Amino acid sequence: MTEGTPWKHTVRFALPVLAGSFLQQLYNTADTIIIGRFAGEASMSAVGTTVSLIFMFTAIAMGISTGNGVVVAQYFGAKKEGQMREAASTGILLLLALGAAAAVLGFLISRPVFTVVLDVPKSILETTIVYFRIYSVGLLFQFGYNIFSSILRGVGDSAATLYFLLISSAANIALDLLFVGGFGWGAAGAAAATDISQAISFVAAYFYMIRKYPVFRFRPKELVWNSGQAVQTVKIGSPIAIQLVIVSMGLTLIIRAANGFGQTMTASYTVGQRIEMYINLPSHAFQSTLATYTGQNIGAGRMDRVKTGFRQTYCISLVMTIIISACIWIFAANICNAFDLSTAAAEYCVKHLRGISVCNLILSAYIPFFGLFQGANHPGVPAVVACTALSIRVIVTYLFRYSDFFGYTIIWWNGLFGFSVALVITWIYYLSGRWMRNSSVMMNPD
C-alpha cells in the first residue's frame, strides 16, 4: 500500500474486512433470531445480556492483536523480514497466553458479574450464566484467530479473513439450527455452536498463514519471544484494548439501565445492539484499514501518502454509513419483525433503531481518525476520546432515564451527547497536526 492511488488500496483492503465483519454480524444476528424463534424471548434476552462482558474479552483480543499487527506492518513497510517474523512469533505467544487466561477468568466471574454488576432479572439469570460459561471455553480460539488475522492484515492480506469468517459463519448458523432448533438446547446450544465455529476460524487462519507465507511458518520450537517487540505490541495495543474495555464497561452500565425497565426492554435492547453493529461496519472497517495503511507508509517514509489516503478513505467511509443508516431508518419495523419480538418490545425496538441510525452518523464521523492515530503511533488519543464519549453517555443515561423529556429513550439518544463531544475533540487533535509527531519512530528489535 506504499505505491499507487491511495484510495484504491484502502478500499481494496477494506472491502474484505467490511465483508468479513458483515458476515460476523450476520451470524450474530442469525444467532439471535434462531434463539428468539426456537427458545423464546427469555433466552434471547439472556444471550443479549452477555454482550457487554463478551465485548470486554473481545476488546483485549482485538486491542493487543491490532498492536502487533501495526508492528508487523511497520516492519513490512521497512522491508525488515527477520524482525517482522520475530514480531509475529511474539504476538502469537502473547495472544494464546491471554486467551487461555481469559477462558478461565470468564468462567469464574460470570455469576458475580451477572448477579451484582448487571443485575440480570432472576427469570433469565441461570440461563445467562450457563450461556456465558460455555462461551468462555472458546475464548482461546477467539484470541488465536485475532492474532493470525492481524498478522495477515499487517502484510496487506485482508481478503483471507473474509474466507475464514465465511466458513465459520456458515458453520455457526448450521450448528445453531441443529443445537437450538433441532436438539432444543436453547442458549447453551447457541454458545456451543459459537465455540465450535471459533475453533474452525482459528484452525483455518493458522493453516492459511503457514501455507501462503513461509516467513510465518513456525514450528513449535521456532516460536521465539522478543521482549522489546512484546513491549512495543503492548504499548500500541494496550490503549486500544483499554479503550474498548472501558467502552464495554460503559455499555454494561447502559445495559443495566435498560434492564431496569424490565425484560421487554432487555429483549428490545438486544436487537438494537445487534443492528447498531451494522451501522458501524464501514467506519470500523476503515479504521482497521487506516491503521495498517498508515503503519506501512510510515515504515516506508511516505507521510504524504498517509494524508492523502486518509482524506479519501474518510469520505468513502462516511458515505457508506449514511446509506446504511437511511436503510435502517426506513426498514426499522421490518427488521424488528424478523426477531419475533412481542408487541411491546417491537415498539421499543423501532424507536431504538431510528435513534441509533441518527446518533451513529456522528460516531462514523470520527472513528476513522482512530486508525490514522493508531498507525502513527498515537494510540492513546483514541482511548481518551472513546472513554470521554462513553463517560458522557453513561452520565446522561442515568441523569435522564426517568425524566419527562427523555425517559427510557435516553437508552439510545445518549449517543447524541457523547459522540458529539468526541467528534469535536478528534477534529481538534487532527487539525493541530500533533498526531504526526514521533510517527516515524521505528521499533527497536532488541
C-alpha positions, -999 to 999 in steps of 0.1 A, spaced: 0 0 0 30 23 -3 26 29 -41 -2 37 -64 -35 55 -58 -42 56 -21 -80 53 -21 -78 22 -44 -55 5 -19 -76 13 11 -109 3 -5 -93 -29 -18 -80 -37 17 -112 -25 35 -138 -44 14 -128 -79 26 -126 -65 62 -160 -50 57 -175 -81 42 -159 -103 69 -173 -80 96 -207 -81 79 -206 -119 79 -197 -119 116 -226 -96 124 -249 -117 102 -242 -148 121 -246 -129 154 -280 -117 141 -289 -152 129 -279 -165 163 -303 -140 180 -332 -147 155 -328 -185 159 -328 -183 197 -358 -160 197 -378 -182 174 -369 -216 189 -360 -209 225 -382 -178 232 -377 -142 242 -364 -150 276 -334 -170 262 -328 -142 236 -327 -117 264 -303 -139 284 -279 -141 254 -282 -103 248 -273 -96 284 -239 -112 279 -229 -89 250 -210 -63 271 -190 -89 290 -182 -107 258 -171 -74 242 -147 -69 272 -128 -100 264 -130 -93 226 -116 -59 233 -85 -73 248 -80 -97 219 -86 -70 193 -65 -44 210 -34 -64 216 -36 -82 183 -41 -48 165 -10 -35 183 10 -65 170 -4 -60 135 8 -24 134 43 -36 145 43 -62 117 30 -36 92 58 -12 100 85 -38 97 68 -50 65 68 -14 51 105 -11 61 113 -45 45 128 -59 77 117 -95 73 137 -110 102 122 -85 127 88 -89 112 90 -127 118 100 -122 154 72 -97 160 47 -122 146 61 -150 168 60 -128 199 24 -118 191 12 -154 187 27 -165 221 13 -134 238 -23 -138 225 -25 -175 231 -14 -170 267 -40 -142 271 -67 -164 255 -61 -192 279 -63 -168 309 -94 -152 295 -112 -186 292 -105 -194 329 -114 -159 341 -146 -157 321 -159 -189 337 -150 -178 372 -165 -142 372 -198 -150 353 -220 -154 384 -209 -123 404 -209 -101 372 -244 -111 361 -258 -111 396 -243 -80 411 -229 -58 383 -255 -63 356 -285 -70 379 -299 -95 354 -335 -104 360 -339 -136 381 -361 -151 354 -331 -153 330 -301 -153 354 -292 -190 353 -296 -192 315 -273 -162 312 -246 -178 334 -248 -211 316 -245 -194 282 -215 -173 291 -196 -202 308 -199 -223 277 -190 -194 255 -159 -187 276 -144 -221 265 -140 -207 230 -120 -176 241 -87 -193 234 -97 -198 198 -110 -163 195 -77 -148 208 -57 -171 185 -78 -162 154 -74 -124 161 -36 -126 162 -34 -146 130 -58 -122 113 -38 -92 125 -5 -106 112 -21 -112 78 -35 -77 77 -1 -64 87 14 -77 54 -16 -64 34 -37 -96 32 -72 -86 44 -90 -109 20 -81 -140 39 -102 -131 69 -132 -130 47 -128 -166 38 -123 -177 74 -154 -158 85 -175 -172 56 -167 -207 67 -172 -201 104 -205 -181 98 -219 -209 78 -209 -234 105 -223 -213 132 -257 -209 116 -259 -246 107 -250 -256 143 -274 -231 158 -302 -247 137 -291 -281 148 -284 -275 185 -311 -249 192 -338 -257 166 -332 -295 163 -320 -306 198 -337 -279 218 -306 -270 238 -316 -233 239 -290 -207 248 -265 -234 258 -266 -249 223 -260 -214 208 -229 -210 230 -216 -244 219 -222 -235 183 -202 -203 187 -173 -221 203 -171 -247 175 -173 -220 148 -145 -200 165 -123 -231 166 -129 -236 129 -118 -200 122 -87 -205 144 -76 -236 125 -84 -222 91 -64 -190 98 -34 -209 111 -31 -232 81 -37 -205 56 -10 -183 72 17 -210 73 9 -222 38 8 -189 20 36 -171 40 67 -192 46 81 -164 67 54 -172 93 58 -210 91 67 -216 127 73 -250 142 66 -250 180 103 -247 189 108 -219 164 83 -196 182 105 -170 199 98 -143 224 113 -109 218 107 -87 249 113 -55 231 87 -63 204 63 -75 231 66 -42 248 60 -23 216 30 -45 208 15 -38 243 25 -1 240 5 3 208 -22 -23 216 -30 -16 253 -45 18 247 -67 3 221 -76 -26 244 -82 -2 274 -104 20 252 -125 -10 242 -127 -24 277 -138 9 291 -164 12 263 -175 -23 273 -178 -13 310 -198 18 300 -221 -3 278 -225 -26 308 -239 3 328 -262 13 300 -274 -23 297 -280 -23 335 -302 9 329 -321 -9 302 -326 -40 324 -342 -16 349 -371 -12 325 -378 -49 325 -374 -80 303 -393 -64 274 -368 -36 272 -339 -60 276 -352 -80 246 -356 -48 225 -321 -36 235 -306 -69 225 -319 -64 189 -309 -28 189 -273 -37 198 -271 -62 170 -284 -38 144 -262 -10 157 -231 -31 147 -243 -29 110 -243 9 111 -208 10 124 -193 -16 99 -178 9 74 -162 32 100 -147 3 119 -135 -15 88 -118 17 75 -104 23 110 -86 -11 108 -76 -4 72 -61 30 81 -41 16 109 -24 -8 86 -21 17 57 -6 44 79 18 19 96 31 6 62 35 41 47 52 55 78 76 25 77 83 34 41 87 71 49 57 82 29 38 107 51 24 124 20 5 93 11 -8 90 47 -25 123 45 -40 118 10 -51 82 18 -68 93 50 -88 121 34 -100 99 6 -108 70 29 -127 91 54 -151 104 27 -158 69 14 -165 56 49 -189 84 57 -209 80 26 -213 42 32 -225 49 67 -251 74 56 -266 48 32 -268 21 58 -284 44 84 -310 55 59 -319 19 52 -323 11 89 -345 41 95 -368 32 66 -370 -5 74 -369 -4 112 -403 -21 116 -394 -49 92 -361 -56 110 -378 -58 144 -405 -82 130 -377 -106 119 -368 -112 156 -403 -123 166 -405 -98 194 -436 -92 215 -457 -61 205 -443 -40 234 -407 -50 227 -411 -42 190 -424 -7 198 -393 0 218 -371 -15 192 -384 6 163 -377 38 182 -343 24 192 -332 16 157 -343 50 143 -325 67 172 -292 50 166 -294 55 129 -291 92 137 -266 91 166 -242 67 149 -237 91 119 -219 113 144 -198 83 155 -189 74 120 -175 110 115 -147 104 140 -139 66 142 -117 65 110 -94 90 127 -86 63 153 -70 41 127 -49 71 115 -37 79 150 -30 42 159 -9 36 128 10 68 135 20 56 170 -5 78 188 -29 51 202 -36 69 234 -57 96 217 -85 72 205 -85 57 240 -90 91 257 -117 102 231 -136 69 234 -136 70 272 -148 106 272 -176 98 249 -187 67 269 -185 86 302 -208 112 289 -232 86 275 -234 68 309 -238 101 329 -267 114 307 -284 80 307 -286 79 345 -295 116 348 -324 115 323 -337 79 323 -367 89 345 -370 125 332 -402 137 315 -385 147 283 -363 116 275 -374 89 299 -364 54 286 -355 68 252 -322 81 267 -310 44 264 -303 52 227 -303 90 225 -273 92 249 -251 89 218 -261 125 207 -242 138 237 -212 115 239 -205 112 202 -207 150 195 -181 158 222 -158 130 208 -162 144 173 -151 179 183 -120 165 203 -109 143 174 -111 170 148 -92 195 170 -64 169 175 -62 161 138 -61 198 127 -34 205 153 -10 182 135 3 167 168 -5 132 155 24 135 131 50 139 158 71 108 166 51 89 139 83 79 121 99 62 152 105 26 144 107 -3 168 139 -14 185 143 -51 175 161 -57 208 
